[in-house]
Amino acid sequence: MQGGTPEAVRLSSWSRRFYLGQPDEIGTDSGFTEQGYLLPCFTEADVAAARERMAMQTALGVPVRWLDPGEVDAANPTLAPGQTLGGTFCDQDGFVAPPRNVAAYTWR
């Protein structure tokens, strides 16, 4: 849901609600998995852009939060430690399983 424009945020928020309600609403399941999404910042320009996006996303109801550099390192241990200036994270971001999504629509 951490889109860069209000339109992208609204679409991804709608999509998340759709995928979560899909089993009850239409009897199929696209395998939506909520795992969160991290957007690390490596430069001061990245930080400024992220803070601006966060303000827009928060205003649209996205529960995005700022992670300090140590929290980014802990959230993604595959990054080299100490390389970021922080980042944004939304616990509710996730993905669907593409083959399962196609199967769900085909079945329906």
All heavy atoms as an XYZ file, in Angstrom:
821
protein
N       0.810     -1.193      0.000
C       0.000      0.000      0.000
C       0.854      1.257      0.000
O       0.329      2.336      0.053
C      -0.935     -0.005      1.208
C      -1.958     -1.122      1.161
S      -3.169     -1.053      2.481
C      -2.162     -1.287      3.920
N       2.166      1.099     -0.088
C       3.066      2.247     -0.024
C       3.323      2.864     -1.395
O       4.458      3.151     -1.760
C       4.387      1.844      0.630
C       4.248      1.444      2.077
C       5.589      1.144      2.684
O       6.384      2.045      2.904
N       5.844     -0.129      2.929
N       2.260      3.066     -2.141
C       2.403      3.678     -3.453
C       2.902      5.110     -3.363
O       2.787      5.756     -2.322
N       3.400      5.610     -4.479
C       3.961      6.946     -4.521
C       2.994      8.042     -4.894
O       3.353      9.213     -4.853
N       1.772      7.664     -5.261
C       0.750      8.654     -5.592
C      -0.528      8.299     -4.842
O      -0.737      7.124     -4.491
C       0.438      8.676     -7.101
O      -0.159      7.420     -7.466
C       1.691      8.915     -7.939
N      -1.408      9.282     -4.625
C      -2.677      8.961     -3.972
C      -3.467      7.892     -4.723
O      -4.078      7.008     -4.101
C      -3.421     10.299     -3.955
C      -2.338     11.332     -3.961
C      -1.244     10.728     -4.818
N      -3.417      7.931     -6.044
C      -4.143      6.935     -6.833
C      -3.600      5.533     -6.594
O      -4.366      4.570     -6.463
C      -4.078      7.286     -8.335
C      -4.774      8.562     -8.702
C      -3.986      9.846     -8.380
O      -2.785      9.766     -8.064
O      -4.607     10.924     -8.433
N      -2.280      5.396     -6.554
C      -1.663      4.085     -6.321
C      -1.992      3.571     -4.922
O      -2.253      2.379     -4.732
C      -0.149      4.167     -6.520
N      -2.005      4.460     -3.931
C      -2.336      4.062     -2.565
C      -3.793      3.613     -2.488
O      -4.099      2.580     -1.889
C      -2.057      5.215     -1.573
C      -2.638      4.907     -0.200
C      -0.564      5.474     -1.485
N      -4.690      4.374     -3.104
C      -6.111      3.993     -3.080
C      -6.334      2.650     -3.778
O      -7.091      1.809     -3.291
C      -6.962      5.080     -3.734
C      -7.110      6.316     -2.892
C      -8.059      7.336     -3.543
N      -8.022      8.576     -2.840
C      -7.371      9.670     -3.244
N      -6.727      9.670     -4.395
N      -7.385     10.766     -2.518
N      -5.693      2.440     -4.915
C      -5.845      1.181     -5.645
C      -5.290      0.010     -4.832
O      -5.932     -1.035     -4.714
C      -5.146      1.245     -6.999
C      -5.167     -0.049     -7.819
C      -6.607     -0.489     -8.118
C      -4.388      0.127     -9.106
N      -4.122      0.168     -4.255
C      -3.547     -0.943     -3.497
C      -4.335     -1.203     -2.215
O      -4.491     -2.357     -1.806
C      -2.070     -0.700     -3.196
O      -1.898      0.488     -2.459
N      -4.876     -0.166     -1.596
C      -5.711     -0.361     -0.406
C      -6.990     -1.108     -0.774
O      -7.415     -2.023     -0.067
C      -6.045      0.984      0.241
O      -4.875      1.604      0.719
N      -7.588     -0.719     -1.899
C      -8.787     -1.424     -2.366
C      -8.443     -2.878     -2.677
O      -9.195     -3.797     -2.312
C      -9.358     -0.749     -3.622
C     -10.562     -1.451     -4.139
C     -11.866     -1.211     -3.816
C     -10.588     -2.551     -5.070
N     -12.691     -2.087     -4.486
C     -11.933     -2.919     -5.256
C      -9.599     -3.254     -5.761
C     -12.316     -3.958     -6.106
C      -9.983     -4.282     -6.600
C     -11.319     -4.620     -6.761
N      -7.316     -3.101     -3.343
C      -6.916     -4.463     -3.714
C      -6.702     -5.329     -2.478
O      -7.137     -6.485     -2.445
C      -5.624     -4.436     -4.541
O      -5.831     -3.758     -5.753
N      -6.062     -4.782     -1.461
C      -5.844     -5.542     -0.231
C      -7.175     -5.950      0.393
O      -7.361     -7.104      0.779
C      -5.022     -4.716      0.759
C      -4.736     -5.448      2.043
C      -3.918     -4.581      3.008
N      -3.695     -5.300      4.241
C      -4.584     -5.394      5.229
N      -5.745     -4.797      5.133
N      -4.304     -6.084      6.313
N      -8.114     -4.992      0.479
C      -9.439     -5.316      1.031
C     -10.127     -6.384      0.186
O     -10.739     -7.310      0.716
C     -10.312     -4.063      1.115
C      -9.928     -3.117      2.226
C     -10.940     -1.998      2.413
N     -11.225     -1.249      1.202
C     -10.527     -0.195      0.776
N      -9.486      0.231      1.463
N     -10.880      0.431     -0.336
N     -10.009     -6.271     -1.136
C     -10.624     -7.258     -2.025
C     -10.045     -8.646     -1.778
O     -10.786     -9.621     -1.602
C     -10.436     -6.874     -3.494
C     -10.853     -7.962     -4.441
C     -12.195     -8.182     -4.710
C      -9.914     -8.796     -5.032
C     -12.595     -9.207     -5.566
C     -10.301     -9.817     -5.885
C     -11.644    -10.019     -6.149
N      -8.723     -8.756     -1.773
C      -8.094    -10.070     -1.594
C      -8.404    -10.677     -0.230
O      -8.615    -11.877     -0.119
C      -6.588    -10.006     -1.835
C      -6.237     -9.835     -3.289
C      -5.460     -8.773     -3.716
C      -6.711    -10.730     -4.247
C      -5.143     -8.621     -5.055
C      -6.407    -10.580     -5.582
C      -5.627     -9.519     -5.988
O      -5.322     -9.368     -7.309
N      -8.439     -9.847      0.808
C      -8.770    -10.371      2.130
C     -10.229    -10.817      2.219
O     -10.551    -11.779      2.924
C      -8.486     -9.325      3.209
C      -7.007     -9.067      3.491
C      -6.845     -7.884      4.432
C      -6.336    -10.303      4.058
N     -11.134    -10.153      1.508
C     -12.549    -10.496      1.542
C     -12.984    -11.467      0.466
O     -14.130    -11.928      0.460
N     -12.098    -11.780     -0.440
C     -12.418    -12.641     -1.581
C     -13.032    -13.983     -1.182
O     -14.031    -14.383     -1.788
C     -11.154    -12.838     -2.416
C     -11.356    -13.528     -3.729
C     -10.038    -13.664     -4.488
O      -8.950    -13.555     -3.922
N     -10.136    -13.912     -5.763
N     -12.506    -14.685     -0.189
C     -13.123    -15.975      0.152
C     -14.599    -15.843      0.548
O     -15.436    -16.625      0.094
C     -12.278    -16.482      1.324
C     -10.946    -15.839      1.127
C     -11.267    -14.467      0.577
N     -14.916    -14.847      1.361
C     -16.307    -14.670      1.797
C     -17.183    -14.081      0.701
O     -18.347    -14.447      0.570
C     -16.368    -13.756      3.027
C     -15.730    -14.388      4.247
O     -15.715    -15.648      4.343
O     -15.229    -13.640      5.102
N     -16.614    -13.156     -0.075
C     -17.415    -12.450     -1.079
C     -17.713    -13.291     -2.312
O     -18.845    -13.325     -2.779
C     -16.696    -11.169     -1.506
C     -17.520    -10.302     -2.429
C     -16.835     -8.983     -2.753
O     -16.068     -8.474     -1.914
O     -17.070     -8.468     -3.857
N     -16.709    -13.983     -2.854
C     -16.948    -14.734     -4.092
C     -16.511    -16.197     -4.016
O     -16.550    -16.911     -5.009
C     -16.306    -14.044     -5.320
C     -14.789    -13.909     -5.169
C     -16.940    -12.695     -5.574
C     -14.093    -13.348     -6.400
N     -16.070    -16.631     -2.844
C     -15.778    -18.047     -2.651
C     -14.477    -18.535     -3.254
O     -14.320    -19.737     -3.481
N     -13.539    -17.624     -3.508
C     -12.229    -18.031     -4.019
C     -11.152    -17.420     -3.131
O     -11.424    -16.560     -2.300
C     -12.014    -17.550     -5.475
O     -12.087    -16.123     -5.511
C     -13.050    -18.147     -6.404
N      -9.927    -17.874     -3.324
C      -8.825    -17.372     -2.514
C      -7.593    -17.238     -3.393
O      -7.120    -18.221     -3.970
C      -8.564    -18.344     -1.364
C      -7.449    -17.890     -0.433
O      -6.879    -16.802     -0.638
O      -7.147    -18.643      0.506
N      -7.061    -16.032     -3.500
C      -5.879    -15.780     -4.327
C      -4.582    -15.911     -3.563
O      -3.517    -15.599     -4.073
C      -5.977    -14.392     -4.962
O      -7.034    -14.358     -5.893
N      -4.672    -16.362     -2.319
C      -3.467    -16.599     -1.549
C      -2.761    -15.336     -1.080
O      -1.538    -15.309     -1.013
N      -3.539    -14.300     -0.738
C      -2.908    -13.082     -0.238
C      -2.150    -13.389      1.047
O      -2.683    -13.983      1.977
C      -3.940    -11.981      0.031
C      -3.326    -10.709      0.557
C      -2.703     -9.831     -0.307
C      -3.353    -10.411      1.906
C      -2.117     -8.664      0.166
C      -2.771     -9.245      2.400
C      -2.159     -8.368      1.527
N      -0.883    -12.977      1.081
C      -0.036    -13.170      2.248
C       0.437    -11.812      2.728
O       1.089    -11.081      1.980
C       1.181    -14.052      1.903
O       0.716    -15.313      1.444
C       2.082    -14.252      3.109
N       0.084    -11.497      3.944
C       0.514    -10.241      4.546
C       1.884    -10.471      5.180
O       2.030    -11.299      6.070
C      -0.512     -9.851      5.610
C      -0.361     -8.476      6.165
C      -1.497     -8.147      7.107
O      -2.533     -7.638      6.643
O      -1.347     -8.426      8.314
N       2.896     -9.757      4.684
C       4.232     -9.951      5.242
C       4.944     -8.641      5.515
O       6.042     -8.638      6.052
C       5.094    -10.802      4.320
C       5.504    -10.098      3.041
C       6.543    -10.880      2.276
O       6.686    -12.084      2.453
N       7.278    -10.218      1.423
N       4.345     -7.537      5.150
C       4.991     -6.251      5.324
C       5.916     -5.942      4.162
O       6.264     -6.823      3.374
N       6.248     -4.654      4.044
C       7.110     -4.219      2.940
C       8.009     -3.101      3.432
O       7.534     -2.118      4.004
C       6.256     -3.754      1.761
C       7.015     -3.550      0.481
C       7.522     -4.637     -0.219
C       7.224     -2.278     -0.024
C       8.222     -4.455     -1.402
C       7.919     -2.090     -1.210
C       8.417     -3.179     -1.892
O       9.109     -3.012     -3.065
N       9.289     -3.244      3.217
C      10.303     -2.298      3.650
C      10.841     -1.532      2.459
O      11.221     -2.127      1.455
C      11.447     -3.057      4.341
C      12.705     -2.276      4.674
C      12.415     -1.226      5.744
C      13.806     -3.227      5.126
N      10.889     -0.211      2.591
C      11.516      0.633      1.575
C      12.679      1.367      2.241
O      12.493      2.384      2.905
C      10.512      1.649      1.009
C       9.393      1.049      0.164
C       8.292      2.068     -0.086
C       9.951      0.558     -1.150
N      13.902      0.852      2.102
C      15.050      1.476      2.757
C      15.466      2.768      2.060
O      15.261      2.935      0.854
C      16.150      0.414      2.637
C      15.760     -0.405      1.460
C      14.260     -0.361      1.381
N      16.056      3.663      2.827
C      16.568      4.932      2.307
C      18.088      4.945      2.452
O      18.614      4.655      3.530
C      15.962      6.099      3.085
S      14.175      6.236      2.922
N      18.768      5.305      1.378
C      20.229      5.296      1.371
C      20.840      6.694      1.295
O      22.030      6.858      1.532
C      20.751      4.437      0.211
C      20.337      2.994      0.336
C      19.230      2.521     -0.338
C      21.051      2.130      1.142
C      18.837      1.193     -0.205
C      20.664      0.795      1.279
C      19.551      0.333      0.595
N      20.033      7.687      0.909
C      20.526      9.058      0.796
C      19.564      9.998      1.511
O      18.418      9.640      1.799
C      20.619      9.495     -0.683
O      19.301      9.574     -1.225
C      21.466      8.530     -1.515
N      20.024     11.219      1.760
C      19.152     12.223      2.363
C      17.964     12.526      1.454
O      16.859     12.780      1.934
C      19.938     13.499      2.680
C      20.949     13.329      3.798
C      20.320     13.016      5.155
O      19.128     13.330      5.378
O      21.028     12.440      6.004
N      18.185     12.490      0.134
C      17.080     12.701     -0.810
C      16.042     11.588     -0.673
O      14.838     11.849     -0.744
C      17.609     12.775     -2.246
N      16.498     10.342     -0.480
C      15.577      9.227     -0.245
C      14.743      9.467      1.014
O      13.538      9.221      1.025
C      16.336      7.903     -0.052
C      17.015      7.381     -1.290
O      16.705      7.847     -2.410
O      17.876      6.480     -1.137
N      15.401      9.946      2.071
C      14.708     10.200      3.331
C      13.646     11.272      3.141
O      12.501     11.118      3.582
C      15.704     10.598      4.450
C      14.969     11.072      5.691
C      16.627      9.434      4.779
N      13.996     12.357      2.475
C      13.041     13.445      2.248
C      11.839     12.950      1.439
O      10.683     13.251      1.783
C      13.727     14.613      1.538
N      12.091     12.181      0.391
C      11.004     11.651     -0.430
C      10.147     10.679      0.374
O       8.915     10.686      0.265
C      11.568     10.964     -1.680
N      10.787      9.845      1.187
C      10.050      8.874      2.002
C       9.165      9.587      3.018
O       8.014      9.194      3.231
C      11.016      7.927      2.712
N       9.679     10.611      3.651
C       8.890     11.368      4.634
C       7.685     12.026      3.965
O       6.582     12.038      4.523
C       9.762     12.413      5.321
C      10.904     11.847      6.126
C      10.466     11.421      7.482
N      11.619     11.085      8.326
C      11.496     10.531      9.495
N      10.315     10.257      9.982
N      12.560     10.238     10.205
N       7.883     12.537      2.766
C       6.778     13.144      2.021
C       5.725     12.098      1.653
O       4.526     12.319      1.807
C       7.322     13.834      0.766
C       6.314     14.688      0.045
C       6.933     15.468     -1.100
O       8.051     15.992     -0.941
O       6.274     15.536     -2.162
N       6.178     10.936      1.166
C       5.243      9.845      0.837
C       4.491      9.381      2.073
O       3.289      9.124      2.024
C       6.000      8.653      0.240
C       6.214      8.693     -1.230
C       6.679      7.343     -1.786
N       7.600      6.618     -0.937
C       8.923      6.776     -0.940
N       9.494      7.650     -1.735
N       9.680      6.058     -0.130
N       5.214      9.260      3.192
C       4.578      8.818      4.435
C       3.444      9.744      4.847
O       2.390      9.276      5.287
C       5.603      8.772      5.578
C       6.419      7.523      5.624
S       7.515      7.500      7.068
C       6.344      7.473      8.397
N       3.638     11.038      4.709
C       2.594     12.002      5.075
C       1.354     11.776      4.218
O       0.223     11.756      4.729
C       3.116     13.428      4.926
N       1.545     11.583      2.916
C       0.423     11.334      2.008
C      -0.235     10.006      2.330
O      -1.458      9.899      2.422
C       0.928     11.371      0.558
C      -0.104     11.062     -0.512
S      -0.200      9.317     -1.011
C       1.416      9.015     -1.706
N       0.564      8.960      2.528
C       0.029      7.631      2.802
C      -0.746      7.602      4.125
O      -1.832      7.032      4.199
C       1.163      6.603      2.828
C       1.823      6.410      1.479
C       3.199      5.792      1.574
O       3.794      5.693      2.644
N       3.736      5.383      0.428
N      -0.193      8.221      5.139
C      -0.857      8.278      6.438
C      -2.187      9.009      6.336
O      -3.189      8.584      6.920
C       0.064      8.953      7.480
O       1.269      8.188      7.572
C      -0.592      9.004      8.849
N      -2.211     10.101      5.579
C      -3.455     10.852      5.385
C      -4.520      9.995      4.709
O      -5.721     10.220      4.899
C      -3.185     12.113      4.564
N      -4.093      9.004      3.936
C      -5.028      8.104      3.248
C      -5.302      6.833      4.054
O      -5.922      5.902      3.566
C      -4.493      7.754      1.859
C      -4.464      8.920      0.878
C      -3.713      8.543     -0.391
C      -5.878      9.387      0.558
N      -4.816      6.780      5.290
C      -5.135      5.668      6.171
C      -4.182      4.497      6.162
O      -4.455      3.461      6.776
N      -3.051      4.626      5.496
C      -2.075      3.534      5.457
C      -1.252      3.569      6.750
O      -0.681      4.602      7.097
C      -1.144      3.656      4.232
C      -0.074      2.570      4.250
C      -1.949      3.595      2.941
N      -1.156      2.437      7.449
C      -0.399      2.409      8.702
C       1.103      2.231      8.479
O       1.726      1.286      8.947
C      -1.008      1.222      9.451
C      -1.418      0.288      8.354
C      -1.869      1.184      7.221
N       1.680      3.156      7.746
C       3.114      3.112      7.451
C       3.861      3.762      8.612
O       3.349      4.671      9.259
C       3.409      3.819      6.101
C       3.051      5.285      6.142
C       4.845      3.627      5.681
N       5.059      3.257      8.866
C       5.850      3.834      9.957
C       7.306      3.944      9.535
O       7.757      3.253      8.613
C       5.705      3.012     11.232
C       6.167      1.582     11.131
C       5.765      0.772     12.376
N       5.943     -0.634     12.158
C       6.983     -1.339     12.594
N       7.934     -0.748     13.285
N       7.069     -2.627     12.348
N       8.003      4.825     10.225
C       9.422      5.044      9.965
C      10.242      4.085     10.813
O       9.959      3.896     11.996
C       9.808      6.481     10.303
C      11.248      6.750     10.027
C      12.249      6.830     10.950
C      11.853      6.932      8.755
N      13.454      7.060     10.324
C      13.236      7.125      8.962
C      11.368      6.944      7.457
C      14.128      7.335      7.926
C      12.264      7.152      6.417
C      13.620      7.341      6.653
N      11.241      3.472     10.198
C      12.195      2.629     10.916
C      13.550      3.341     10.930
O      14.018      3.822      9.890
C      12.365      1.267     10.244
C      11.134      0.363     10.120
C      11.529     -0.965      9.485
C      10.478      0.149     11.455
N      14.158      3.411     12.091
C      15.510      3.954     12.202
C      16.490      2.955     11.583
O      16.143      1.784     11.368
C      15.850      4.194     13.666
C      15.024      5.339     14.253
O      14.740      6.303     13.513
O      14.666      5.261     15.441
N      17.727      3.388     11.302
C      18.699      2.490     10.654
C      18.860      1.131     11.344
O      18.892      0.096     10.667
C      19.999      3.287     10.678
C      19.543      4.707     10.623
C      18.285      4.744     11.459
N      18.922      1.105     12.648
C      19.062     -0.173     13.361
C      17.837     -1.064     13.175
O      17.963     -2.288     13.089
N      16.656     -0.442     13.111
C      15.431     -1.211     12.895
C      15.383     -1.772     11.472
O      14.904     -2.889     11.260
C      14.207     -0.337     13.155
C      14.050      0.076     14.603
C      12.945      1.080     14.793
O      13.002      2.163     14.161
O      12.016      0.783     15.574
N      15.904     -1.010     10.511
C      15.991     -1.515      9.128
C      16.920     -2.719      9.088
O      16.602     -3.746      8.488
C      16.460     -0.419      8.148
C      16.769     -1.010      6.772
C      15.409      0.677      8.024
N      18.069     -2.599      9.744
C      19.024     -3.717      9.784
C      18.380     -4.963     10.392
O      18.569     -6.078      9.892
C      20.268     -3.341     10.580
C      21.117     -2.278      9.900
O      20.900     -2.012      8.690
O      21.986     -1.703     10.582
N      17.608     -4.783     11.458
C      16.950     -5.917     12.114
C      15.840     -6.493     11.250
O      15.640     -7.707     11.212
C      16.398     -5.493     13.470
N      15.128     -5.628     10.539
C      14.008     -6.076      9.707
C      14.487     -6.846      8.479
O      13.808     -7.747      8.001
C      13.153     -4.887      9.268
N      15.657     -6.494      7.959
C      16.184     -7.163      6.775
C      17.671     -7.441      6.968
O      18.521     -6.658      6.529
C      15.959     -6.326      5.517
C      16.338     -7.080      4.259
O      17.003     -8.107      4.309
N      15.921     -6.576      3.125
N      17.995     -8.564      7.601
C      19.402     -8.877      7.876
C      20.223     -9.185      6.625
O      21.436     -9.346      6.723
C      19.323    -10.082      8.806
C      17.978    -10.656      8.614
C      17.079     -9.540      8.164
N      19.594     -9.228      5.457
C      20.365     -9.458      4.231
C      21.026     -8.181      3.738
O      21.913     -8.250      2.887
C      19.485    -10.054      3.113
O      18.464     -9.121      2.766
C      18.858    -11.368      3.548
N      20.587     -7.016      4.245
C      21.256     -5.768      3.909
C      22.549     -5.662      4.720
O      22.614     -6.111      5.863
C      20.370     -4.568      4.259
C      19.140     -4.334      3.408
C      18.270     -3.232      4.024
C      19.538     -3.938      1.988
N      23.558     -5.056      4.145
C      24.790     -4.818      4.904
C      24.464     -3.852      6.042
O      23.854     -2.814      5.816
C      25.857     -4.231      3.992
N      24.829     -4.185      7.256
C      24.495     -3.335      8.405
C      25.059     -1.919      8.263
O      26.150     -1.718      7.742
C      25.150     -4.049      9.591
C      25.391     -5.442      9.135
C      25.571     -5.372      7.651
N      24.277     -0.958      8.729
C      24.729      0.421      8.760
C      24.739      1.143      7.429
O      25.316      2.219      7.321
N      24.098      0.587      6.424
C      24.126      1.212      5.098
C      22.949      2.145      4.834
O      22.989      2.930      3.903
C      24.157      0.135      4.007
C      25.381     -0.736      4.064
C      26.664      0.064      3.938
O      26.847      0.806      2.982
N      27.544     -0.051      4.922
N      21.902      2.044      5.647
C      20.725      2.872      5.384
C      20.643      4.032      6.368
O      21.286      4.037      7.418
C      19.416      2.059      5.482
O      19.136      1.782      6.855
C      19.488      0.777      4.668
N      19.795      4.987      6.008
C      19.489      6.115      6.883
C      18.119      5.925      7.522
O      17.586      6.836      8.137
C      19.517      7.425      6.086
C      20.848      7.758      5.419
C      20.722      9.036      4.595
C      21.948      7.891      6.459
N      17.564      4.745      7.347
C      16.225      4.429      7.841
C      15.379      3.934      6.684
O      15.901      3.591      5.621
N      14.079      3.904      6.901
C      13.189      3.460      5.834
C      11.757      3.414      6.312
O      11.463      3.573      7.499
N      10.861      3.195      5.376
C       9.445      3.067      5.716
C       9.050      1.598      5.694
O       9.616      0.792      4.954
C       8.545      3.866      4.754
O       8.714      3.385      3.415
C       8.876      5.351      4.808
N       8.066      1.282      6.521
C       7.590     -0.097      6.620
C       6.096     -0.079      6.892
O       5.614      0.709      7.696
C       8.305     -0.836      7.751
C       7.960     -2.289      7.832
C       8.514     -3.196      6.953
C       7.057     -2.753      8.771
C       8.186     -4.551      7.013
C       6.726     -4.091      8.846
C       7.296     -4.987      7.960
N       5.383     -0.963      6.214
C       3.949     -1.148      6.457
C       3.714     -2.631      6.678
O       3.926     -3.452      5.778
C       3.112     -0.642      5.292
S       1.339     -0.883      5.542
N       3.275     -2.977      7.891
C       3.021     -4.379      8.249
C       1.954     -5.032      7.381
O       1.950     -6.247      7.205
C       2.554     -4.472      9.710
C       3.590     -3.999     10.683
O       4.530     -4.759     10.956
O       3.449     -2.856     11.170
N       1.019     -4.239      6.869
C      -0.130     -4.797      6.157
C       0.115     -5.033      4.674
O      -0.735     -5.592      3.992
C      -1.346     -3.893      6.339
C      -1.829     -3.844      7.763
C      -3.034     -2.945      7.940
O      -3.524     -2.314      6.996
N      -3.540     -2.889      9.153
N       1.266     -4.620      4.153
C       1.573     -4.898      2.752
C       1.768     -6.397      2.560
O       2.120     -7.117      3.492
C       2.846     -4.160      2.318
C       2.600     -2.695      2.006
O       1.494     -2.365      1.544
O       3.525     -1.891      2.213
N       1.533     -6.846      1.352
C       1.687     -8.268      1.073
C       1.633     -8.558     -0.410
O       1.817     -7.668     -1.234
N       1.342     -9.804     -0.733
C       1.328    -10.241     -2.128
C       0.329    -11.373     -2.306
O      -0.071    -12.025     -1.346
C       2.730    -10.705     -2.557
C       3.225    -11.894     -1.777
C       3.016    -13.182     -2.246
C       3.888    -11.731     -0.571
C       3.457    -14.289     -1.520
C       4.338    -12.818      0.161
C       4.125    -14.100     -0.317
N      -0.066    -11.593     -3.558
C      -0.879    -12.758     -3.891
C       0.026    -13.765     -4.597
O       1.074    -13.410     -5.120
C      -2.091    -12.422     -4.803
C      -3.056    -11.514     -4.094
C      -1.672    -11.836     -6.118
N      -0.402    -15.020     -4.602
C       0.316    -16.068     -5.323
C      -0.215    -16.080     -6.759
O      -1.371    -16.453     -6.971
C       0.087    -17.417     -4.651
N       0.573    -15.645     -7.758
C       0.046    -15.523     -9.116
C      -0.649    -16.773     -9.656
O      -1.775    -16.673    -10.159
C       1.264    -15.129     -9.947
C       2.130    -14.407     -8.966
C       1.947    -15.149     -7.661
N      -0.064    -17.981     -9.563
C      -0.783    -19.146    -10.096
C      -2.106    -19.387     -9.353
O      -3.114    -19.736     -9.967
C       0.185    -20.313     -9.882
C       1.531    -19.686     -9.775
C       1.291    -18.348     -9.127
N      -2.088    -19.196     -8.063
C      -3.308    -19.383     -7.275
C      -4.348    -18.327     -7.625
O      -5.545    -18.610     -7.671
C      -2.953    -19.322     -5.795
C      -4.090    -19.726     -4.899
C      -3.567    -19.887     -3.498
N      -4.631    -20.128     -2.559
C      -4.448    -20.338     -1.284
N      -3.223    -20.342     -0.792
N      -5.453    -20.544     -0.480
N      -3.903    -17.101     -7.884
C      -4.806    -16.027     -8.279
C      -5.501    -16.370     -9.596
O      -6.721    -16.255     -9.717
C      -4.028    -14.713     -8.389
C      -4.914    -13.510     -8.534
O      -5.975    -13.414     -7.931
N      -4.475    -12.566     -9.337
N      -4.720    -16.817    -10.573
C      -5.299    -17.202    -11.868
C      -6.261    -18.375    -11.684
O      -7.358    -18.385    -12.246
C      -4.191    -17.547    -12.890
C      -4.780    -18.158    -14.154
C      -3.375    -16.301    -13.215
N      -5.866    -19.353    -10.877
C      -6.742    -20.507    -10.628
C      -8.035    -20.078     -9.965
O      -9.117    -20.600    -10.278
C      -6.016    -21.544     -9.777
N      -7.966    -19.127     -9.052
C      -9.174    -18.659     -8.346
C     -10.152    -18.046     -9.341
O     -11.364    -18.314     -9.304
C      -8.789    -17.636     -7.276
N      -9.638    -17.216    -10.249
C     -10.520    -16.586    -11.239
C     -11.032    -17.607    -12.250
O     -12.182    -17.546    -12.683
C      -9.818    -15.424    -11.924
C      -9.560    -14.280    -10.973
C      -8.287    -13.810    -10.765
C     -10.604    -13.695    -10.267
C      -8.044    -12.764     -9.882
C     -10.377    -12.665     -9.387
C      -9.094    -12.196     -9.201
O      -8.852    -11.170     -8.327
N     -10.178    -18.540    -12.611
C     -10.596    -19.584    -13.557
C     -11.709    -20.432    -12.942
O     -12.708    -20.725    -13.588
C      -9.396    -20.482    -13.952
O      -8.391    -19.651    -14.517
C      -9.819    -21.549    -14.928
N     -11.527    -20.816    -11.692
C     -12.532    -21.624    -11.002
C     -13.832    -20.864    -10.905
O     -14.912    -21.405    -11.115
C     -12.029    -22.009     -9.611
C     -13.065    -22.757     -8.826
C     -13.334    -24.088     -8.922
C     -13.997    -22.223     -7.901
N     -14.370    -24.416     -8.080
C     -14.800    -23.269     -7.441
C     -14.222    -20.947     -7.405
C     -15.813    -23.097     -6.521
C     -15.223    -20.765     -6.481
C     -16.015    -21.845     -6.040
N     -13.759    -19.600    -10.532
C     -14.962    -18.788    -10.351
C     -15.659    -18.575    -11.671
O     -16.827    -18.544    -11.832
C     -14.599    -17.457     -9.689
C     -15.772    -16.613     -9.332
C     -16.594    -17.299     -8.284
N     -17.756    -16.453     -8.020
C     -18.892    -16.892     -7.557
N     -19.024    -18.143     -7.252
N     -19.876    -16.095     -7.348
